[in-house]
Every structure is written in C-alpha cells, then in structure tokens.
Amino acid sequence: MKQSIILDSSCLVAFISTQDTHHHWVTEQLASISPPLLTCEAVISETCFLVSRYDQKKVQEVMRLLRIGLVTISFQLPQEIEKIEQLLKKYVNVPMSFADACLVRLAENYPYSAILTLDHDFTIYRKHGNQVIPVIMP
C-alpha cells in the first residue's frame, strides 16, 4: 500500500517562503513525493497566518496548492473532536497545538503515513496511545 504523507505547517511555510532556512530541503522532499499531501484546516489556517506576516501574497500560494490538488484536506473535525480533546489533554505539558493534535489524529486515520515536519514534538507524540509516528524531517 502507498504511504500517505501528512503535511505540517512548518514544512508548508518553508516551501512557500523561499527565504526560509529549510526551503531547499522541503522542496527536495516534495519533489520525491507523489501528491496529494494530506493535511487539515488547522494547518492551512496556521500557514496562512504565518506567511501573511511577511507577504500577504503568499496566502494565495497556499490557496493555489489546494486548488491544484498538491495539498488536500483529509480531515473532518466534527467527527474527530473527542479524540482531539484527548490528545490535547494527554500532551498538555508539551504543549501540543491544536494543529498538531489534528495531524496526530490524521496519522491515526491513515495507518501507512508519515508526517513531513520540522517540528521535533512529533517525535514525542504517539498515535493510538503508544505507537511511534513516522516522521520525515531534516
């Protein structure tokens, strides 16, 4: 079965922001990954906020990636809210962001997946309580 790649906002920001120190690494990773990359609305919101602080036009690049299907929303919050709440409570001391909780839940929903991220907290988080989440990071 094909591995699904789940996209974190850290990599999405680095991809869109050519000045980001990880831009080239993320670009190389994305060149070797078959689309679509999976994500959630929380990551899109976080990414739009972060890139707009430097260049409002970069928000349109986020929308373009969704429109062309490179990135797709594969998450329905209403059906996942109880699991998200449990994750946020479990990792309150990390602390876990709402977007990170959604990505962990997405990893649970896609058993053959890895998270493309720059965030080392994903090495702490576990899916289904105790399973390591495969990550792709520098």
Backbone as JSON, one array per atom type, in Angstrom:
{
  "sequence": "MKQSIILDSSCLVAFISTQDTHHHWVTEQLASISPPLLTCEAVISETCFLVSRYDQKKVQEVMRLLRIGLVTISFQLPQEIEKIEQLLKKYVNVPMSFADACLVRLAENYPYSAILTLDHDFTIYRKHGNQVIPVIMP",
  "N": [[0.84, -1.19, 0.0], [0.46, 2.25, -0.76], [2.35, 4.81, 0.81], [0.97, 7.43, 2.67], [1.54, 10.91, 2.85], [1.61, 13.26, 5.33], [1.21, 16.65, 5.81], [2.77, 19.12, 7.66], [2.42, 22.44, 9.05], [4.9, 23.71, 9.39], [6.59, 22.78, 7.35], [5.09, 23.47, 5.13], [5.09, 26.26, 5.28], [7.87, 26.67, 5.0], [8.23, 25.72, 2.39], [6.77, 27.56, 0.85], [7.94, 29.97, 1.53], [10.63, 31.27, 0.25], [12.83, 32.32, 1.48], [13.12, 30.97, 3.82], [15.06, 28.96, 6.02], [14.87, 26.23, 5.67], [13.81, 25.86, 3.18], [14.97, 24.77, 0.76], [15.46, 22.1, 1.51], [12.84, 21.16, 2.06], [11.68, 21.55, -0.46], [13.15, 19.7, -1.98], [12.28, 17.32, -0.74], [9.53, 17.36, -1.36], [9.64, 17.08, -4.09], [10.09, 14.42, -4.43], [7.82, 13.14, -3.61], [4.68, 11.74, -4.22], [1.79, 13.51, -5.03], [-1.56, 13.55, -3.63], [-0.61, 15.61, -0.82], [-1.57, 15.16, 2.5], [-3.52, 17.06, 4.79], [-4.9, 19.32, 7.27], [-7.54, 21.69, 8.09], [-6.65, 23.29, 10.2], [-3.87, 23.39, 9.9], [-3.7, 24.69, 7.45], [-4.82, 27.19, 8.13], [-2.99, 28.05, 10.11], [-0.65, 28.17, 8.56], [-1.35, 30.11, 6.62], [-1.62, 32.36, 8.28], [1.04, 32.59, 9.27], [2.62, 32.97, 6.9], [1.49, 35.29, 5.9], [2.36, 37.26, 7.56], [4.75, 38.07, 6.56], [4.42, 38.4, 3.82], [1.61, 39.16, 2.28], [0.71, 38.21, -0.16], [1.58, 35.61, -0.3], [-0.32, 34.01, 0.85], [-2.08, 33.46, -1.18], [-0.59, 31.62, -2.58], [-0.73, 29.41, -0.91], [-3.45, 28.84, -1.2], [-3.46, 28.21, -3.92], [-1.98, 25.81, -3.97], [-3.81, 24.11, -2.76], [-5.94, 24.31, -4.58], [-4.85, 23.19, -6.94], [-4.48, 20.65, -6.14], [-2.18, 19.62, -4.97], [-1.97, 19.69, -2.26], [-4.28, 18.41, 0.05], [-7.28, 18.54, 1.98], [-7.9, 16.3, 4.42], [-9.56, 15.64, 6.58], [-12.05, 15.7, 9.05], [-13.19, 17.68, 11.37], [-15.59, 17.72, 13.09], [-16.18, 14.96, 13.41], [-13.98, 14.12, 14.76], [-13.53, 15.4, 17.15], [-13.66, 14.48, 19.87], [-11.45, 12.73, 20.08], [-9.43, 14.54, 19.49], [-9.61, 16.26, 21.68], [-8.81, 14.46, 23.69], [-6.14, 14.0, 22.95], [-5.06, 16.59, 23.23], [-5.32, 16.93, 26.0], [-3.71, 14.83, 26.92], [-1.15, 15.62, 26.06], [-0.67, 18.06, 27.29], [1.48, 19.09, 28.71], [3.51, 19.34, 26.85], [3.69, 21.81, 25.2], [0.9, 20.62, 23.24], [-0.14, 21.78, 20.11], [-3.29, 22.76, 18.65], [-3.37, 22.27, 15.89], [-1.3, 20.36, 15.67], [-2.44, 18.27, 17.14], [-4.55, 17.6, 15.46], [-3.09, 16.63, 13.28], [-1.83, 14.39, 14.39], [-4.07, 12.85, 14.87], [-4.91, 12.53, 12.23], [-2.79, 10.97, 11.33], [-3.39, 8.68, 12.75], [-5.69, 7.91, 11.43], [-4.75, 7.29, 8.94], [-3.05, 4.67, 8.48], [-0.72, 3.92, 7.05], [1.22, 6.12, 6.94], [3.31, 9.07, 7.04], [4.58, 11.92, 8.73], [5.47, 14.94, 7.34], [7.58, 17.23, 8.51], [9.06, 19.92, 10.45], [9.04, 20.04, 13.06], [10.05, 18.93, 16.09], [8.47, 17.93, 18.11], [6.82, 15.99, 17.16], [8.24, 13.69, 17.42], [7.82, 13.01, 19.97], [5.06, 12.75, 20.34], [2.51, 10.21, 20.16], [0.68, 7.85, 18.23], [-2.48, 6.28, 18.55], [-2.11, 5.94, 21.26], [0.41, 4.59, 21.97], [2.04, 4.18, 19.76], [4.78, 4.87, 17.68], [5.04, 7.68, 15.59], [5.74, 7.8, 12.26], [8.07, 10.03, 10.91], [9.2, 12.52, 8.63], [11.91, 14.37, 8.55], [14.49, 16.92, 8.67]],
  "CA": [[0.0, 0.0, 0.0], [1.2, 3.51, -0.88], [2.43, 5.61, 2.02], [0.43, 8.79, 2.62], [2.37, 11.92, 3.52], [0.82, 14.27, 6.03], [1.99, 17.87, 5.76], [2.69, 20.05, 8.79], [2.56, 23.84, 8.65], [6.31, 24.12, 9.35], [7.11, 22.48, 6.01], [4.34, 24.25, 4.15], [5.64, 27.62, 5.36], [9.22, 26.63, 4.42], [8.1, 25.54, 0.96], [6.25, 28.79, 0.26], [8.83, 31.08, 1.84], [11.94, 30.95, -0.32], [13.87, 32.8, 2.39], [13.18, 30.08, 4.97], [16.3, 28.17, 6.05], [14.58, 24.85, 5.27], [13.12, 25.88, 1.89], [15.56, 23.82, -0.2], [15.24, 20.74, 1.99], [11.43, 20.83, 1.85], [11.47, 21.46, -1.91], [13.7, 18.4, -2.39], [11.38, 16.27, -0.25], [8.27, 17.39, -2.11], [9.91, 16.62, -5.46], [10.12, 12.96, -4.45], [6.57, 12.66, -3.04], [3.53, 11.8, -5.12], [0.64, 14.17, -4.43], [-1.65, 14.74, -2.8], [-0.19, 15.59, 0.57], [-2.75, 15.29, 3.35], [-3.41, 17.98, 5.92], [-6.17, 19.7, 7.88], [-7.81, 23.12, 8.06], [-5.84, 23.99, 11.2], [-2.55, 23.63, 9.3], [-3.87, 25.74, 6.43], [-5.01, 28.45, 8.85], [-1.7, 28.4, 10.73], [0.27, 28.53, 7.48], [-1.76, 31.41, 6.06], [-1.26, 33.39, 9.25], [2.5, 32.76, 9.34], [3.19, 33.55, 5.68], [0.94, 36.64, 5.69], [3.14, 38.22, 8.37], [5.89, 38.52, 5.75], [3.98, 38.76, 2.49], [0.19, 38.8, 2.15], [0.51, 37.49, -1.42], [1.92, 34.2, -0.11], [-1.56, 33.31, 1.19], [-2.61, 32.98, -2.45], [0.17, 30.42, -2.94], [-1.34, 28.33, -0.13], [-4.72, 28.52, -1.86], [-3.14, 27.58, -5.2], [-1.58, 24.43, -3.7], [-5.06, 23.39, -2.52], [-6.71, 24.31, -5.81], [-4.27, 22.28, -7.94], [-4.51, 19.29, -5.6], [-0.92, 19.17, -4.36], [-2.33, 19.53, -0.85], [-5.72, 18.18, 0.19], [-7.82, 18.46, 3.33], [-8.36, 14.92, 4.63], [-9.87, 15.63, 8.0], [-13.35, 16.27, 9.4], [-13.13, 17.98, 12.79], [-16.74, 17.29, 13.9], [-16.11, 13.54, 13.72], [-12.74, 13.83, 15.47], [-13.35, 16.32, 18.28], [-13.38, 13.79, 21.13], [-10.06, 12.25, 20.02], [-8.57, 15.73, 19.55], [-9.62, 16.67, 23.09], [-7.99, 13.5, 24.44], [-4.73, 14.26, 22.62], [-4.67, 17.87, 23.84], [-5.17, 16.68, 27.43], [-2.55, 13.94, 27.13], [0.12, 16.31, 25.79], [-0.77, 19.43, 27.79], [2.79, 19.53, 29.2], [4.49, 19.51, 25.76], [2.27, 21.6, 24.96], [0.5, 20.27, 21.88], [-1.04, 22.75, 19.47], [-4.5, 22.2, 18.05], [-3.0, 21.73, 14.57], [-0.54, 19.12, 15.89], [-3.39, 17.23, 17.56], [-5.27, 17.18, 14.25], [-2.19, 15.83, 12.46], [-1.68, 13.08, 15.05], [-5.31, 12.1, 14.58], [-4.84, 12.19, 10.82], [-1.86, 9.83, 11.25], [-4.12, 7.5, 13.22], [-6.67, 7.55, 10.41], [-4.01, 6.8, 7.77], [-2.04, 3.82, 9.12], [0.52, 3.91, 6.27], [1.52, 7.53, 6.7], [4.41, 9.73, 7.75], [4.36, 13.37, 8.8], [6.55, 15.79, 6.86], [7.57, 18.29, 9.51], [10.29, 20.43, 11.03], [8.68, 20.12, 14.48], [10.54, 17.74, 16.8], [7.45, 17.41, 19.03], [6.23, 14.79, 16.57], [8.99, 12.51, 17.89], [7.28, 12.75, 21.31], [3.67, 12.33, 20.2], [2.26, 8.82, 19.79], [-0.66, 7.58, 17.72], [-3.16, 5.16, 19.22], [-1.61, 5.8, 22.63], [1.8, 4.23, 22.2], [2.75, 3.88, 18.51], [5.61, 5.94, 17.12], [4.55, 8.26, 14.34], [6.84, 8.0, 11.32], [8.24, 11.43, 10.5], [10.24, 12.89, 7.67], [12.43, 15.68, 8.99], [15.94, 17.01, 8.44]],
  "C": [[0.88, 1.25, 0.0], [1.18, 4.28, 0.44], [1.84, 7.0, 1.77], [1.37, 9.71, 3.37], [1.46, 13.0, 4.05], [1.72, 15.5, 6.19], [1.7, 18.78, 6.95], [2.91, 21.47, 8.29], [4.03, 24.27, 8.57], [6.9, 23.9, 7.97], [6.37, 23.26, 4.93], [4.84, 25.7, 4.13], [7.02, 27.65, 4.7], [9.17, 26.49, 2.9], [7.7, 26.85, 0.27], [7.21, 29.96, 0.42], [10.26, 30.75, 1.39], [13.1, 31.41, 0.57], [14.04, 31.9, 3.62], [14.42, 29.2, 4.89], [16.08, 26.73, 5.6], [13.91, 24.75, 3.89], [13.67, 24.82, 0.93], [15.33, 22.38, 0.23], [13.8, 20.3, 1.72], [11.14, 20.67, 0.36], [11.99, 20.13, -2.45], [12.79, 17.25, -1.95], [10.12, 16.2, -1.09], [8.46, 16.9, -3.55], [9.86, 15.09, -5.55], [8.82, 12.32, -3.91], [5.45, 12.8, -4.06], [2.37, 12.49, -4.4], [-0.57, 13.24, -4.42], [-1.03, 14.52, -1.42], [-1.43, 15.87, 1.4], [-2.49, 16.31, 4.45], [-4.81, 18.3, 6.43], [-6.33, 21.22, 7.82], [-6.94, 23.9, 9.05], [-4.46, 24.31, 10.66], [-2.65, 24.72, 8.25], [-4.02, 27.1, 7.09], [-3.7, 28.95, 9.45], [-0.71, 28.87, 9.67], [-0.07, 29.89, 6.9], [-1.4, 32.55, 7.0], [0.24, 33.65, 9.24], [3.07, 33.4, 8.07], [2.68, 34.97, 5.43], [1.69, 37.69, 6.5], [4.3, 38.8, 7.57], [5.45, 39.02, 4.37], [2.55, 38.25, 2.29], [-0.07, 37.99, 0.87], [0.82, 36.01, -1.29], [0.7, 33.37, 0.29], [-2.18, 32.73, -0.08], [-1.87, 31.73, -2.93], [-0.37, 29.21, -2.17], [-2.63, 27.88, -0.8], [-4.48, 27.8, -3.18], [-2.77, 26.11, -5.01], [-2.8, 23.55, -3.41], [-5.85, 23.24, -3.82], [-6.17, 23.31, -6.83], [-4.17, 20.85, -7.41], [-3.18, 18.77, -5.07], [-1.14, 18.87, -2.88], [-3.84, 19.34, -0.79], [-6.1, 18.07, 1.66], [-8.43, 17.07, 3.5], [-8.79, 14.71, 6.08], [-11.2, 16.31, 8.24], [-13.4, 16.47, 10.91], [-14.37, 17.51, 13.57], [-16.7, 15.81, 14.29], [-14.92, 13.2, 14.6], [-12.56, 14.58, 16.79], [-13.03, 15.6, 19.59], [-11.94, 13.29, 21.17], [-9.08, 13.41, 20.1], [-8.48, 16.22, 21.0], [-8.73, 15.76, 23.93], [-6.5, 13.75, 24.19], [-4.24, 15.56, 23.28], [-4.48, 17.73, 25.35], [-3.93, 15.85, 27.72], [-1.23, 14.7, 27.01], [0.11, 17.76, 26.26], [0.59, 19.95, 28.25], [3.81, 19.75, 28.09], [4.64, 20.99, 25.4], [2.02, 21.28, 23.49], [-0.42, 21.35, 21.33], [-2.26, 22.02, 18.92], [-4.17, 21.57, 16.7], [-2.22, 20.43, 14.72], [-1.46, 17.97, 16.3], [-4.17, 16.71, 16.34], [-4.37, 16.3, 13.38], [-1.93, 14.45, 13.08], [-2.91, 12.24, 14.77], [-5.36, 11.68, 13.11], [-3.91, 11.0, 10.6], [-2.51, 8.55, 11.76], [-5.1, 7.0, 12.16], [-6.03, 6.99, 9.14], [-2.84, 5.97, 8.29], [-0.71, 3.77, 8.37], [0.89, 5.34, 5.91], [2.75, 7.95, 7.48], [4.1, 11.22, 7.72], [5.62, 14.08, 8.35], [6.54, 17.04, 7.71], [8.98, 18.75, 9.84], [10.18, 20.46, 12.55], [9.08, 18.83, 15.2], [9.54, 17.19, 17.82], [6.8, 16.15, 18.47], [7.03, 13.53, 16.9], [8.54, 12.12, 19.3], [5.87, 12.18, 21.22], [3.6, 10.87, 19.76], [0.85, 8.71, 19.23], [-1.19, 6.34, 18.4], [-2.55, 4.88, 20.59], [-0.14, 5.54, 22.77], [2.61, 3.94, 20.93], [3.53, 5.1, 18.01], [5.01, 6.39, 15.79], [5.75, 8.43, 13.41], [6.89, 9.47, 10.89], [9.34, 11.52, 9.45], [10.67, 14.29, 8.08], [13.93, 15.72, 8.76], [16.72, 16.5, 9.64]]
}
